Amino acid sequence: MKPIVFAYILGGMNRGAVLCQLTTVSMKMYIMVAKYNFTLNIDIISLLSVASFIGSIIGMLLQPNFLKWFGFYVSLRIVAVLNLIANGLCMLEIHWGYLFALKIFAGFTSVMQVTLVPAMGGELLEPKIRGIVGSLTNLSLQLSMVICNVIQYFVQQNPKLYPVTLVYPSAISIAMIILCFIMKAPKVKDDVEMRSTISVEQDLKPVVKSESIFQMKYFKSFIIAITMGMSVGASGINPVLQYSTLIFATTFKSKKSGTIGAIITSCISLASSAITMPFVKRFKRKQLFNTGLGVMLLCYVALIIILYSKLDNKTLSDDLVLCITSLMIFSFNISSASLFYIIIGEVFPRQVKTAAISFSMAASVGSLIIQTYVYPHLNQQENYIFFLCWMFVVYIFVVLRCRNRQQIT
């Protein structure tokens, strides 16, 4: 198995760990052990999400320079080391303002890593295995979230063990560092983007001058980059999972019921990711991506109908919601979740590929900020209607803008 495949897997595991660090359970533990106590509220949670977005923007702007100065492999090594440093600094419980600054740093390292790996994969992986590699990335992300939720379940009653929650992501960062120093640039024949002669010891560096994605001739790529990121970041899957977690939580008479619900829903996502892998391997990616998004839209419609119908049998209503949620997770895992990191490595012109991938990641994180603000202020039916409209617009853009992109196979 090629080292770049392991880079995809570790990148997914790191991303899952980063997402779990933004959970309410993690924030509450930080409150209790911080040197300067503060009250957790939606504004602080939103600010922490904004911090990640700011970091992502910084990473997006610096990405072309990193590649120009260091190339793909050295850049990935630097980012892996910075990821480890960010996890270590997060173990220091001081104040939410300190955590805000760290989230900027973590957002920077995270977006750099998740944009470098797909950009490399688009060049180094054969088309026939890119889909399955993307599925492995999604599978590793879901597995990572299960592991993090289980860790939080055992340590949440003892806030002093908060640093333990960062041991796992730190271990992932160390593994990535080791892998980055094992990986070496392969010999590459004549190519318009890479040097015509390159030794095993040399690093991959673009030879074609990078161009601005804001040029009119790349406008289509810019639109695709934004809509692809929005299809993942604002798919509404997080509000759906949050609601399902609450349903599961009501069935357990325990102070940890919320965490138990999170473990169950993350396990459903993990199982769904494993089940969908054969689909990604056997079917064309563009059709599979569009089909998955379409089924998600139908699931939203079904959820809205169930919630507005107000069935007298609450147990039946909850069971229907959980069944449709499982179908939505299934659809998400065969479309946006598994194929996103592969498609964005293929669909853009090489002159603006890394910049376009960075825009996709920034749009994804920015969409999470919108979720953070919108979700608490709307009831469940209104949330689903909001994200149904959002996904419909994104779906139309993705279908229309990608319809002639034959390289997505």
URURMO-V928124 format. One record per backbone hydrogen bond with DSSP energy under -1.0 kcal/mol. NH is the residue of the N-H (numbers start at 0). CO is the residue of the C=O. E is the energy in kcal/mol with one decimal. If there is no record, write none. Layout:
nh=NH co=CO e=E
nh=NH co=CO e=E
//
This chain:
nh=4 co=1 e=-1.3
nh=5 co=1 e=-1.1
nh=6 co=2 e=-1.9
nh=7 co=3 e=-1.8
nh=8 co=4 e=-2.1
nh=9 co=5 e=-3.0
nh=10 co=6 e=-2.3
nh=11 co=7 e=-2.1
nh=12 co=8 e=-2.2
nh=13 co=9 e=-2.5
nh=14 co=10 e=-2.1
nh=15 co=11 e=-2.3
nh=16 co=12 e=-1.9
nh=17 co=13 e=-2.2
nh=18 co=14 e=-2.1
nh=19 co=15 e=-1.8
nh=20 co=16 e=-1.2
nh=21 co=18 e=-1.2
nh=22 co=19 e=-1.4
nh=26 co=22 e=-1.9
nh=27 co=23 e=-2.7
nh=28 co=24 e=-2.0
nh=29 co=25 e=-1.8
nh=30 co=26 e=-2.1
nh=31 co=27 e=-1.7
nh=32 co=28 e=-1.1
nh=33 co=29 e=-1.5
nh=35 co=93 e=-2.4
nh=44 co=40 e=-2.2
nh=45 co=41 e=-2.4
nh=46 co=42 e=-2.4
nh=47 co=43 e=-2.3
nh=48 co=44 e=-1.8
nh=49 co=45 e=-2.7
nh=50 co=46 e=-2.4
nh=51 co=47 e=-1.6
nh=52 co=48 e=-1.9
nh=53 co=49 e=-2.9
nh=54 co=50 e=-2.5
nh=55 co=51 e=-2.1
nh=56 co=52 e=-2.4
nh=57 co=53 e=-2.3
nh=58 co=54 e=-2.5
nh=59 co=55 e=-2.5
nh=60 co=56 e=-2.4
nh=61 co=57 e=-2.1
nh=62 co=58 e=-1.4
nh=65 co=61 e=-2.5
nh=66 co=62 e=-2.2
nh=67 co=63 e=-2.1
nh=68 co=64 e=-2.7
nh=69 co=65 e=-3.2
nh=71 co=203 e=-1.9
nh=74 co=70 e=-1.6
nh=75 co=71 e=-2.2
nh=76 co=72 e=-2.0
nh=77 co=73 e=-2.4
nh=78 co=74 e=-2.5
nh=79 co=75 e=-2.1
nh=80 co=76 e=-1.9
nh=81 co=77 e=-2.3
nh=82 co=78 e=-2.2
nh=83 co=79 e=-1.6
nh=84 co=80 e=-2.1
nh=85 co=81 e=-2.4
nh=86 co=82 e=-2.0
nh=87 co=83 e=-2.1
nh=88 co=84 e=-2.5
nh=89 co=85 e=-1.7
nh=90 co=87 e=-1.0
nh=91 co=88 e=-1.6
nh=98 co=94 e=-2.1
nh=99 co=95 e=-2.4
nh=100 co=96 e=-1.8
nh=101 co=97 e=-2.0
nh=102 co=98 e=-2.3
nh=103 co=99 e=-1.4
nh=104 co=100 e=-1.8
nh=105 co=101 e=-3.3
nh=106 co=102 e=-2.7
nh=107 co=103 e=-2.0
nh=108 co=104 e=-2.2
nh=109 co=105 e=-2.6
nh=110 co=106 e=-2.3
nh=111 co=107 e=-1.8
nh=112 co=108 e=-2.0
nh=113 co=109 e=-2.6
nh=115 co=111 e=-1.9
nh=116 co=112 e=-2.0
nh=118 co=114 e=-1.5
nh=119 co=115 e=-2.3
nh=120 co=116 e=-2.9
nh=121 co=117 e=-2.4
nh=122 co=119 e=-1.1
nh=123 co=119 e=-2.6
nh=124 co=120 e=-2.1
nh=128 co=125 e=-1.8
nh=132 co=128 e=-1.9
nh=133 co=129 e=-2.3
nh=134 co=130 e=-1.8
nh=135 co=131 e=-2.0
nh=136 co=132 e=-2.1
nh=137 co=133 e=-2.1
nh=138 co=134 e=-2.8
nh=139 co=135 e=-2.6
nh=140 co=136 e=-2.0
nh=141 co=137 e=-2.3
nh=142 co=138 e=-2.4
nh=143 co=139 e=-2.2
nh=144 co=140 e=-1.9
nh=145 co=141 e=-2.0
nh=146 co=142 e=-2.3
nh=147 co=143 e=-2.5
nh=148 co=144 e=-2.4
nh=149 co=145 e=-2.3
nh=150 co=146 e=-2.3
nh=151 co=147 e=-2.5
nh=152 co=148 e=-1.9
nh=153 co=149 e=-1.5
nh=154 co=150 e=-1.5
nh=155 co=151 e=-1.9
nh=157 co=154 e=-1.7
nh=160 co=157 e=-2.5
nh=161 co=158 e=-2.1
nh=163 co=160 e=-1.8
nh=164 co=161 e=-1.6
nh=165 co=162 e=-1.5
nh=166 co=163 e=-1.4
nh=169 co=165 e=-1.6
nh=170 co=166 e=-2.2
nh=171 co=167 e=-2.1
nh=172 co=168 e=-2.1
nh=173 co=169 e=-2.3
nh=174 co=170 e=-2.3
nh=175 co=171 e=-2.2
nh=176 co=172 e=-2.3
nh=177 co=173 e=-2.4
nh=178 co=174 e=-2.4
nh=179 co=175 e=-2.8
nh=180 co=176 e=-1.6
nh=181 co=177 e=-1.1
nh=182 co=178 e=-2.7
nh=206 co=192 e=-2.5
nh=210 co=350 e=-1.5
nh=214 co=211 e=-1.3
nh=217 co=214 e=-1.6
nh=218 co=215 e=-1.7
nh=221 co=217 e=-2.1
nh=222 co=218 e=-2.3
nh=223 co=219 e=-2.4
nh=224 co=220 e=-2.5
nh=225 co=221 e=-2.1
nh=226 co=222 e=-2.6
nh=227 co=223 e=-2.7
nh=228 co=224 e=-1.8
nh=229 co=225 e=-2.3
nh=230 co=226 e=-1.9
nh=232 co=228 e=-2.9
nh=233 co=229 e=-2.1
nh=239 co=235 e=-1.9
nh=240 co=236 e=-2.4
nh=241 co=237 e=-2.6
nh=242 co=238 e=-2.3
nh=243 co=239 e=-2.2
nh=244 co=240 e=-2.6
nh=245 co=241 e=-1.8
nh=246 co=242 e=-1.9
nh=247 co=243 e=-2.5
nh=248 co=244 e=-2.5
nh=249 co=245 e=-1.7
nh=250 co=247 e=-1.4
nh=251 co=248 e=-1.4
nh=253 co=251 e=-1.3
nh=256 co=253 e=-1.7
nh=259 co=255 e=-2.5
nh=260 co=256 e=-2.6
nh=261 co=257 e=-2.0
nh=262 co=258 e=-2.4
nh=263 co=259 e=-2.4
nh=264 co=260 e=-2.6
nh=265 co=261 e=-2.3
nh=266 co=262 e=-2.1
nh=267 co=263 e=-2.1
nh=268 co=264 e=-2.1
nh=269 co=265 e=-2.3
nh=270 co=266 e=-2.8
nh=271 co=267 e=-2.6
nh=272 co=268 e=-2.4
nh=273 co=269 e=-1.9
nh=274 co=270 e=-2.3
nh=275 co=271 e=-2.1
nh=279 co=275 e=-1.7
nh=280 co=276 e=-1.7
nh=281 co=277 e=-1.9
nh=282 co=278 e=-2.2
nh=287 co=283 e=-2.1
nh=288 co=284 e=-2.9
nh=289 co=285 e=-2.3
nh=290 co=286 e=-2.5
nh=291 co=287 e=-2.5
nh=292 co=288 e=-1.9
nh=293 co=289 e=-2.2
nh=294 co=290 e=-2.4
nh=295 co=291 e=-1.8
nh=296 co=292 e=-1.8
nh=297 co=293 e=-1.7
nh=298 co=294 e=-2.1
nh=299 co=295 e=-2.0
nh=300 co=296 e=-1.9
nh=301 co=297 e=-2.2
nh=302 co=298 e=-2.6
nh=303 co=299 e=-2.5
nh=304 co=300 e=-2.2
nh=305 co=301 e=-2.3
nh=306 co=302 e=-2.5
nh=307 co=303 e=-2.3
nh=308 co=304 e=-1.7
nh=313 co=311 e=-1.2
nh=316 co=312 e=-2.1
nh=317 co=313 e=-2.9
nh=318 co=314 e=-2.4
nh=319 co=315 e=-2.4
nh=320 co=316 e=-2.3
nh=321 co=317 e=-2.4
nh=322 co=318 e=-2.2
nh=323 co=319 e=-2.6
nh=324 co=320 e=-2.5
nh=325 co=321 e=-2.2
nh=326 co=322 e=-1.9
nh=327 co=323 e=-2.5
nh=328 co=324 e=-2.8
nh=329 co=325 e=-2.3
nh=330 co=326 e=-2.4
nh=331 co=327 e=-2.9
nh=332 co=328 e=-2.3
nh=336 co=331 e=-2.4
nh=338 co=334 e=-2.1
nh=339 co=335 e=-1.5
nh=342 co=338 e=-3.1
nh=343 co=339 e=-2.1
nh=344 co=341 e=-1.0
nh=345 co=342 e=-1.8
nh=346 co=342 e=-2.4
nh=351 co=348 e=-1.4
nh=355 co=351 e=-2.8
nh=356 co=352 e=-2.5
nh=357 co=353 e=-2.1
nh=358 co=354 e=-2.1
nh=359 co=355 e=-2.1
nh=360 co=356 e=-2.2
nh=361 co=357 e=-2.6
nh=362 co=358 e=-2.5
nh=363 co=359 e=-1.9
nh=364 co=360 e=-2.4
nh=365 co=361 e=-2.8
nh=366 co=362 e=-1.9
nh=367 co=363 e=-1.3
nh=368 co=364 e=-1.3
nh=369 co=365 e=-1.5
nh=370 co=366 e=-2.1
nh=371 co=367 e=-2.2
nh=372 co=368 e=-1.9
nh=373 co=369 e=-2.7
nh=374 co=370 e=-2.6
nh=376 co=373 e=-1.1
nh=382 co=378 e=-2.4
nh=383 co=379 e=-2.2
nh=384 co=380 e=-2.1
nh=385 co=381 e=-2.5
nh=386 co=382 e=-2.5
nh=387 co=383 e=-2.1
nh=388 co=384 e=-2.3
nh=389 co=385 e=-2.1
nh=390 co=386 e=-2.9
nh=391 co=387 e=-2.1
nh=392 co=388 e=-2.1
nh=393 co=389 e=-2.3
nh=394 co=390 e=-3.0
nh=395 co=391 e=-2.3
nh=396 co=392 e=-2.1
nh=397 co=393 e=-2.8
nh=398 co=394 e=-2.6
nh=399 co=395 e=-2.5
nh=400 co=396 e=-2.9
nh=401 co=397 e=-1.9
nh=404 co=401 e=-1.4
nh=405 co=403 e=-1.6
nh=407 co=404 e=-1.4
nh=408 co=406 e=-1.2
//
